[in-house]
Amino acid sequence: MTRFKQHIPFVVLEFEGDIWDYPPHNHDHFEIILIKKGIGRHIINEVPFQYKADDIFLIAPNDFHYFEVDERTSFCYLKFTDLIFKKDGNIQEKAKWMQRIESVLFNPNLIPGDVRYNEDDKKRILHIAEIILDEHHNPRNYSTEIISDAVSMILSIIARNICNLYCEKQVKAEANKGKINEILTYIRHHVYDPEKTRIEVIAEQFHMSKNYISIFFKKHAGESLQQYILNYRMTLAENRIRLSDFTISEIAFQLGFTDESHLIRHFKKRYGVNPGEYRKTLAGLHDG
């Protein structure tokens, strides 16, 4: 499989054509793809999506995708890595960005390309994209900062639309699944805050005793509440090790592990190697 690599934080790619000249591929960066005109199909991880003018796609690293063009299409790619958000070494800013992107990557009811945008939000994204293109093509004072903030804003709007879609599905599911969905949603929203994901705090939030919520959760989710939270944090940790340049210590702090050794121990138990070895192995595969 072809893998495209990007060695700088931000790249703009604009082109128009009657055919798609690139092979099916994945990449080591994120892409916001705007369809300016044309119709066809966008195949993401073997799932086809019809596209038309003003459609917007967010493609994550390792998403396998390509286009089939039916009518001459104008594409605009905003290609970026996590380094675009590293403002003067601001770790907190990057951590906030990772939370936004994780709300997209780990939404349980979503597949790539399946975001239905509020029309006003779609207009906002397209307008912000025009600002990004102007700052990129006509750089001036603070253009880099404006582009970074604008990309972050687009991601936030995409995350909001995914949240709205998820919440809509959540409401429809309540009649069948009841309280367990509310608890799962609470955990996903607060997984970054170890205080809010203590069992006694969750139990109080849902007006249950500590013992009862533990029994209730295991019955309906198939695993203990503590194990679910740990597994979810490990999934987020693996994502940050794979997609960011945060140190293992920083990731442990961001995701509420007691310390770096606590994360390393659980990571090795789950993946068979420690986080540093895992990151080196991935880097070797991508360089090969």
Residue pairs with C-beta under 8 A, 6 or more apart in sequence:
1 24
1 25
1 26
1 64
2 23
2 24
2 25
2 26
3 25
3 26
3 27
3 28
3 286
4 25
4 26
4 27
4 28
4 29
5 27
5 28
5 29
5 286
6 27
6 28
6 29
6 79
6 81
8 81
9 80
9 81
9 83
9 84
9 86
10 78
10 79
10 80
10 81
10 84
10 136
10 147
10 148
10 151
11 77
11 79
11 80
12 76
12 77
12 78
12 79
12 132
12 133
12 136
12 137
13 75
13 76
13 77
13 79
14 74
14 75
14 76
14 77
14 133
15 74
15 75
16 72
16 73
16 74
16 75
17 69
17 72
17 73
18 69
18 72
18 73
19 69
20 66
20 67
20 68
20 69
22 66
23 66
24 43
24 64
24 65
24 66
25 64
25 65
25 66
26 61
26 62
26 63
26 64
26 65
27 59
27 61
27 79
28 61
28 81
28 286
29 61
29 79
29 80
29 81
30 58
30 59
30 60
30 61
30 79
30 80
30 81
30 101
31 57
31 58
31 59
31 77
31 78
31 79
31 80
32 56
32 57
32 58
32 59
32 77
32 78
32 80
32 129
32 151
32 154
33 42
33 56
33 57
33 58
33 59
33 75
33 76
33 77
33 78
34 54
34 55
34 56
34 75
34 76
34 77
34 78
34 126
34 129
35 51
35 52
35 53
35 54
35 55
35 56
35 73
35 74
35 75
36 53
36 54
36 74
36 75
36 76
37 53
37 72
37 73
37 74
38 51
38 52
38 53
38 69
38 70
38 71
38 72
38 73
38 74
39 50
39 51
39 52
39 53
39 70
39 71
39 73
40 50
40 51
40 67
40 68
40 69
40 70
40 71
40 73
41 48
41 49
41 50
41 51
41 67
41 68
41 70
42 48
42 49
42 51
42 57
42 65
42 66
42 67
42 113
43 49
43 65
43 66
43 67
43 68
44 57
44 59
44 63
44 64
44 65
44 111
44 112
44 113
45 63
45 64
45 65
45 111
45 112
46 64
47 111
47 112
47 113
48 68
49 57
49 113
49 114
51 57
51 67
51 73
54 122
54 126
56 115
56 117
56 122
56 125
56 126
56 158
57 112
57 113
58 104
58 112
58 115
58 155
58 158
59 65
59 112
60 101
60 104
60 105
60 112
61 242
61 243
63 112
65 112
67 73
67 75
76 129
76 133
78 129
78 132
78 151
78 154
80 151
82 94
82 97
82 98
82 243
82 244
82 245
83 245
84 147
84 148
84 151
85 93
85 94
85 97
85 148
85 151
85 152
86 93
86 94
87 93
87 145
87 148
91 246
91 250
94 244
94 246
95 246
95 250
95 254
97 152
97 155
98 239
98 240
98 243
98 244
98 246
98 254
99 192
100 152
100 155
100 156
100 159
101 155
101 243
102 236
102 239
103 159
103 162
103 163
104 110
104 155
104 158
104 159
104 162
105 239
106 188
106 235
106 236
106 239
107 162
107 166
109 165
109 166
109 169
110 162
110 165
110 166
115 158
115 161
115 162
115 165
116 161
116 165
117 125
117 161
118 161
118 164
121 157
121 160
121 161
124 157
125 154
125 157
125 158
128 150
128 153
128 154
128 157
129 150
129 154
131 146
131 150
132 146
132 147
132 150
132 151
135 143
135 146
135 147
135 150
136 143
136 147
166 185
170 181
170 185
173 181
174 181
174 182
177 220
179 206
179 216
180 216
180 217
180 220
180 221
182 206
183 202
183 206
183 213
183 217
184 221
186 202
186 205
186 206
187 197
187 202
187 228
187 229
187 232
188 232
190 196
190 197
191 197
191 229
191 232
191 233
191 236
191 255
191 256
192 254
192 255
192 256
193 256
194 256
195 201
196 202
197 229
197 256
199 210
199 213
199 214
199 225
199 226
200 210
202 213
202 225
203 209
203 210
203 212
203 213
206 213
208 216
213 225
214 224
214 225
217 224
217 225
217 228
218 224
218 225
221 228
223 231
230 266
233 255
233 256
233 257
234 266
234 267
234 270
236 255
237 251
237 252
237 255
237 257
237 263
237 267
237 275
238 267
238 271
238 278
240 246
240 251
240 254
240 255
241 248
241 251
241 275
241 278
241 279
242 279
242 282
244 251
246 254
248 260
248 263
248 264
248 275
248 276
249 260
251 263
251 275
252 258
252 259
252 260
252 262
252 263
255 263
257 263
257 266
263 275
264 274
264 275
267 274
267 275
267 278
268 274
271 278
273 281
